[in-house]
Amino acid sequence: MSKNGHIKRDLDHVTARLKAWLPDGDKVTGLRVLSAGHSNETFYIEGLNRVLRMPPSTGGLLPPYDMPKQHRILAAVGAMQDGPPVPAVFEVCEDPEVLGDPFFVMEALVGEEYEYAAPQWLLDASEAQRTAMSTRWVDAIASLHDRPADEMPERHVSTRDYAENCLRMTQVPNGDPQLIRLLEDFVANPLATSGASTPVHGDPKIGNMMWRPDGTLVAMLDWEMAHQGEPLHDLGWALCLYNQPLASAGLDLPGWLQPEQMAERWEARTGRSSEGLDKYMVLAFAKICAINTWGIAAETGGRGVDLVVDLVGGDAAMVSRLISAVAYRGRLSVVGLSSGEAPSIPFWEIVPKNMAVLGVLFGAEMHTPRAHAMLERHFASAGVGKLTMPIAAAFPLAEAAAAHRFVEETRPLGRVLLLP
């Protein structure tokens, strides 16, 4: 990869410093980006066949990104009897002077993660293979919940604490009042627990599982939100992604265990009841909205954004969330109706913001002189460098598959180029 818009590091410099610091650094020949975005950055250490993990170089969505903590958690989970599979961990460095940030080195595993698009091997799999895969997924989650809480070397988080953490993320200038009221209710009326506390992953979605094409679960990844607490938080988080478009690739395929089946399997494996799971799923969705609220506030200094462009056009589930992101006197532009839905616009949400909502169907004007003049103007601006397109990454044409994975896994801001 020649460029990555999310990474603000000199990778040649990082490579040289890593070679000098690692005991077997003389084997290192380079670094290859595996993932980057609003979370941790991971790089394949070429020549050493290991993985380097660092905090996001652009700030990240939910700091702090504690590398020693993640190293400590992976080591603890790897030592659990019959626990979920995780990569082995090696060196850890807390000194930011070495590479620019704290970091650790872990095992390089062979497998594939997916979240926004199902890989072809999953589409081609039989129903029985998909049932086996989804069973391995819920079994991995349950295996963590079978362990005593003190095997997770992190603090305890009660159901009330969990809701309070979510509520704090919404208390920003552009916070959504309905979301705030919902989370305030979860704080005032903490969810009932299923029993004694256990280790909790914090984010066991399908996108944090690594697979082989034969359906083998290679590893459960991304443990930065792990803690001791109520295991139904994990189950609710995993299951809330069903039946909606966010990070749910493959969950609707024939043979894949559905939420009721997943809950039954989890109950059988843990010996616990999943009573109240529906409320945990609501809280999980509220947490997703809270994270988005926090991210928008952090990126815009609390104002919200001046312009939101809905390129799907008419997704009823997204309308209120998009409006909540708009700044005072901002605009929401809805492009087309590719969702196939015709949602209503809640006027009580747009009037207090003095905002504008604009519908756009360019096909109706594509052949008009006005449209031609607009295109000529934009092409001319691009030609002199006044109008630029953000480039997130560039890949050689021979690495087209890697480019597709990059788009699916990081959802980059800007175009991804294939270079002949």
C-alpha positions in Angstrom: 0.0 0.0 0.0 1.5 3.3 -0.9 -0.7 5.7 1.1 -3.3 5.5 3.9 -5.3 8.5 4.8 -5.9 7.4 8.4 -2.3 6.8 9.3 -0.1 9.7 10.2 3.2 7.9 10.6 6.4 7.6 8.7 6.4 3.8 8.3 10.0 3.7 7.1 11.0 5.5 10.3 8.9 3.1 12.4 10.4 0.1 10.6 13.9 1.3 11.3 13.3 2.0 15.0 11.5 -1.4 15.4 14.5 -3.2 13.8 16.8 -1.6 16.3 14.5 -2.3 19.3 13.4 -5.9 18.8 15.8 -8.7 19.9 15.4 -10.3 16.5 14.9 -7.0 14.6 17.5 -7.9 12.0 14.8 -10.1 10.4 12.4 -7.2 9.9 12.1 -6.1 6.2 9.1 -3.8 6.4 5.6 -3.0 7.7 2.4 -3.6 5.9 -0.9 -2.0 7.0 -3.5 -4.5 8.1 -6.1 -2.1 9.6 -6.4 1.5 10.4 -9.2 3.9 11.0 -10.8 5.4 14.2 -9.3 2.6 16.4 -6.1 0.8 16.9 -3.6 0.4 14.0 -2.1 -3.0 13.2 0.8 -3.7 10.9 2.2 -7.0 9.6 5.9 -7.1 10.4 7.4 -8.5 7.2 10.3 -10.9 7.7 9.4 -11.6 11.3 5.8 -12.9 10.6 4.3 -11.1 13.6 1.9 -8.2 14.1 2.6 -4.7 15.5 -0.3 -3.0 17.3 -0.3 0.7 18.1 -2.8 3.4 19.0 -4.5 5.4 16.2 -2.1 8.1 15.0 -5.0 10.4 14.3 -6.5 10.5 17.8 -9.1 7.8 17.5 -12.8 7.7 18.5 -12.6 6.4 22.0 -9.3 7.2 23.7 -7.3 6.2 25.6 -5.8 3.3 23.6 -3.8 1.5 26.3 -1.3 -0.9 24.7 0.0 -2.4 28.0 -3.6 -3.1 29.0 -4.5 -4.8 25.7 -1.3 -6.9 26.0 -2.2 -7.8 29.6 -5.7 -8.8 28.6 -4.6 -11.0 25.7 -2.0 -12.7 27.9 -4.7 -13.4 30.5 -7.3 -14.7 28.1 -4.6 -16.9 26.4 -3.9 -18.5 29.7 -7.6 -19.3 30.4 -8.6 -23.0 30.5 -10.9 -23.7 27.5 -11.2 -19.9 26.9 -11.7 -18.3 23.5 -8.8 -18.4 21.0 -6.6 -15.3 20.9 -3.2 -14.5 19.4 -0.2 -15.0 21.6 1.6 -11.8 22.7 5.3 -11.1 22.8 7.1 -7.8 23.4 5.4 -4.7 24.9 6.8 -1.2 25.1 5.3 1.7 27.1 8.0 4.2 26.1 6.5 6.5 23.4 10.0 7.6 22.4 10.8 4.3 20.7 8.1 4.3 17.9 6.2 7.5 18.7 3.5 5.6 20.7 3.4 2.7 23.1 3.0 -0.6 21.3 3.1 -4.4 21.5 3.9 -7.3 19.3 1.7 -10.3 18.8 1.3 -13.5 16.9 0.4 -13.3 13.2 -2.5 -15.6 12.5 -3.8 -16.8 9.1 -7.5 -16.0 8.7 -10.0 -13.4 7.6 -12.2 -10.9 9.3 -15.4 -9.6 7.8 -18.1 -7.2 9.0 -19.7 -5.2 6.2 -19.7 -7.7 3.3 -19.8 -11.5 3.5 -16.7 -13.2 1.9 -17.4 -15.4 -1.1 -16.5 -18.6 0.8 -19.2 -17.8 3.3 -21.7 -17.2 0.5 -20.7 -20.5 -1.0 -20.9 -22.5 2.3 -23.6 -25.0 3.0 -26.3 -24.2 5.6 -24.7 -26.9 7.8 -21.3 -25.1 7.6 -22.9 -21.8 8.5 -24.7 -23.3 11.5 -21.4 -24.7 12.7 -19.7 -21.3 12.3 -22.3 -19.4 14.2 -22.2 -22.1 16.9 -18.5 -21.6 17.2 -19.0 -17.9 17.5 -21.5 -18.1 20.4 -19.5 -20.9 22.0 -16.4 -18.7 22.0 -18.4 -15.9 23.7 -19.8 -18.4 26.2 -16.4 -19.9 27.0 -15.3 -16.5 28.2 -18.4 -16.3 30.4 -17.6 -19.7 31.9 -14.5 -18.3 33.6 -14.3 -16.6 37.0 -14.3 -12.8 36.9 -10.9 -12.5 38.5 -9.2 -14.1 35.5 -9.8 -10.8 33.6 -7.2 -8.4 34.9 -9.4 -5.3 34.6 -11.9 -3.4 36.8 -15.4 -4.4 37.5 -18.2 -2.6 35.7 -21.8 -2.9 37.1 -24.8 -2.6 34.8 -25.4 0.9 36.3 -21.7 1.8 35.6 -22.1 0.5 32.0 -25.2 2.7 31.4 -23.5 5.7 33.0 -20.5 5.3 30.7 -22.8 5.4 27.7 -24.7 8.4 29.1 -21.6 10.4 29.5 -20.8 10.1 25.8 -24.2 11.7 24.9 -23.8 14.7 27.2 -22.3 16.9 24.5 -23.8 20.1 23.0 -25.5 18.2 20.2 -26.6 15.2 22.2 -29.9 13.6 21.2 -32.6 14.3 23.9 -34.4 11.0 23.2 -31.1 9.0 23.6 -30.2 10.9 26.7 -33.6 10.1 28.3 -33.3 6.4 27.4 -29.9 6.1 29.0 -30.9 8.1 32.0 -33.6 5.4 32.5 -31.0 2.7 32.3 -29.0 4.5 35.0 -32.0 5.0 37.3 -33.2 1.4 36.7 -30.1 -0.8 36.3 -30.6 -4.0 34.4 -31.0 -7.2 36.4 -28.0 -9.6 36.2 -27.8 -13.2 35.3 -25.6 -14.2 38.2 -22.0 -13.6 39.4 -19.8 -11.4 37.3 -17.5 -12.9 34.6 -14.9 -11.7 32.2 -16.6 -9.6 29.5 -15.1 -8.9 26.0 -17.1 -5.7 25.4 -17.3 -5.9 21.6 -17.8 -9.6 20.5 -19.5 -8.7 17.2 -19.0 -10.9 14.1 -16.5 -8.4 12.8 -14.1 -9.1 15.7 -13.9 -12.8 14.8 -11.1 -14.2 12.6 -12.0 -17.2 10.4 -10.5 -19.7 8.0 -12.6 -20.4 4.9 -13.3 -23.9 6.2 -15.2 -22.2 9.1 -12.6 -22.6 11.8 -12.6 -19.8 14.3 -9.0 -18.6 14.5 -9.3 -15.9 17.1 -11.4 -13.4 18.9 -9.9 -10.0 18.5 -10.0 -6.3 19.8 -10.2 -6.6 23.6 -9.7 -2.9 24.5 -13.2 -2.7 26.1 -12.8 -5.9 28.2 -13.7 -5.8 31.9 -15.3 -7.8 34.7 -19.1 -7.5 34.7 -22.4 -8.9 33.4 -22.0 -11.3 30.5 -25.4 -10.4 29.0 -23.8 -7.2 27.8 -21.7 -9.3 25.4 -24.6 -11.3 24.2 -26.8 -8.3 23.8 -24.1 -6.5 21.8 -23.5 -9.4 19.5 -27.2 -10.0 18.8 -28.3 -6.4 18.4 -26.6 -6.3 15.0 -29.1 -8.8 13.5 -31.8 -7.5 11.1 -30.2 -4.2 10.4 -27.5 -3.0 8.0 -24.7 -2.1 10.5 -21.8 -4.5 10.7 -24.1 -7.5 10.1 -22.6 -9.3 7.1 -23.7 -12.9 6.9 -26.0 -12.9 9.9 -29.1 -13.3 7.6 -27.7 -16.2 5.5 -29.6 -19.5 5.6 -28.3 -21.8 8.3 -26.8 -19.1 10.5 -28.1 -19.2 14.0 -30.6 -16.5 14.7 -30.9 -14.5 18.0 -33.2 -16.9 19.8 -31.1 -19.9 18.8 -27.9 -18.0 19.8 -29.4 -17.2 23.2 -30.5 -20.8 23.7 -27.0 -22.1 22.9 -25.5 -19.5 25.3 -27.8 -20.6 28.1 -26.9 -24.2 27.5 -23.1 -23.4 27.6 -23.1 -21.1 30.6 -26.0 -22.5 32.7 -27.3 -19.0 33.0 -30.7 -17.5 32.0 -30.9 -14.9 29.2 -34.0 -13.4 30.7 -34.0 -9.6 30.0 -31.8 -10.0 27.0 -34.1 -7.7 24.9 -33.3 -4.8 27.3 -29.5 -5.6 27.0 -29.9 -5.4 23.2 -31.6 -2.0 23.5 -28.8 -0.8 25.7 -26.3 -2.1 23.1 -27.9 -0.1 20.4 -28.0 2.9 22.7 -24.3 2.5 23.2 -23.7 2.5 19.5 -25.6 5.7 19.2 -23.7 7.2 22.1 -20.4 6.4 20.5 -21.5 8.0 17.3 -22.7 11.1 19.3 -19.3 11.3 21.0 -17.4 11.0 17.8 -19.4 13.7 16.0 -18.9 16.0 18.9 -15.2 15.3 19.1 -14.7 15.9 15.4 -16.8 19.1 15.3 -16.0 20.7 18.6 -19.5 19.9 19.8 -21.3 21.8 17.1 -22.5 18.9 14.9 -21.8 18.9 11.2 -22.9 21.6 8.7 -23.9 19.1 6.0 -25.0 15.5 6.2 -25.4 13.6 2.9 -27.5 10.5 2.9 -26.3 8.5 -0.1 -28.5 5.5 0.7 -31.6 7.7 0.4 -34.6 7.0 2.6 -33.3 4.6 5.2 -36.0 5.1 7.8 -33.8 3.7 10.7 -31.2 6.3 10.0 -33.3 9.5 9.6 -33.3 10.6 13.3 -29.7 9.7 13.8 -28.7 11.8 10.8 -30.7 14.7 11.9 -29.2 14.6 15.4 -25.7 14.9 13.8 -26.6 18.2 12.0 -25.5 21.5 13.5 -27.8 24.4 14.1 -28.8 25.9 10.7 -27.2 22.9 9.0 -28.4 20.8 6.1 -29.5 17.2 5.4 -29.3 16.2 1.7 -31.1 13.0 0.8 -29.8 11.6 -2.5 -32.1 9.3 -4.3 -34.2 6.5 -2.8 -32.0 3.5 -3.2 -33.2 2.1 0.1 -36.7 1.5 -1.4 -38.2 3.1 1.7 -40.3 6.3 2.0 -39.7 7.4 5.6 -41.4 10.5 7.1 -39.3 13.4 8.3 -39.9 14.2 12.0 -40.5 17.9 11.9 -40.2 18.3 15.7 -36.6 17.3 15.3 -35.7 19.7 12.5 -37.6 22.8 13.4 -35.6 23.6 16.6 -32.4 23.5 14.6 -33.6 25.8 11.9 -32.1 23.3 9.5 -32.9 22.5 5.9 -33.7 19.2 4.3 -33.0 18.8 0.6 -34.0 16.0 -1.7 -31.7 15.2 -4.6 -32.5 13.1 -7.7 -29.8 14.0 -10.2 -31.1 11.6 -12.8 -34.0 14.0 -13.3 -31.6 16.8 -14.3 -28.7 14.9 -15.8 -29.3 16.1 -19.4 -30.1 19.7 -18.6 -27.9 22.7 -19.4 -27.8 23.5 -15.7 -26.3 20.1 -14.9 -23.8 20.3 -17.7 -22.6 23.7 -16.5 -22.2 22.4 -13.0 -20.1 19.4 -14.1 -17.9 21.7 -16.3 -17.4 24.0 -13.3 -16.4 21.1 -11.0 -14.1 19.5 -13.6 -12.4 22.9 -14.1 -11.9 23.3 -10.4 -10.5 19.8 -10.2 -8.1 20.6 -13.0 -6.5 23.5 -11.2 -6.4 21.8 -7.9 -9.2 23.9 -6.2 -11.4 20.8 -5.9 -9.6 17.7 -4.6 -10.7 14.1 -3.8 -9.5 12.6 -0.6 -7.5 9.4 -1.2 -7.6 6.9 1.6 -5.3 4.4 0.1 -3.7 3.2 -3.1 -3.0 -0.4 -4.0 -1.3 -2.1 -7.0 -3.8 -3.7 -9.3 -2.4 -7.1 -8.3 -3.6 -6.5 -4.8 -7.2 -5.8 -5.7 -8.5 -8.3 -3.2 -6.5 -6.6 -0.4 -8.1 -3.3 -1.5 -11.6 -4.7 -1.2 -10.8 -6.0 2.3 -9.5 -2.6 3.3 -12.7 -1.0 2.2 -14.9 -3.6 4.0 -12.9 -3.6 7.2 -12.0 0.1 7.7 -14.8 2.0 5.9 -12.2 4.6 4.9 -12.9 8.3 4.3 -12.0 8.9 0.7 -11.4 6.9 -2.4 -9.3 3.7 -2.6 -7.3 3.6 -5.8 -6.1 0.6 -7.9 -2.9 1.4 -9.7 -1.9 -0.4 -12.9 
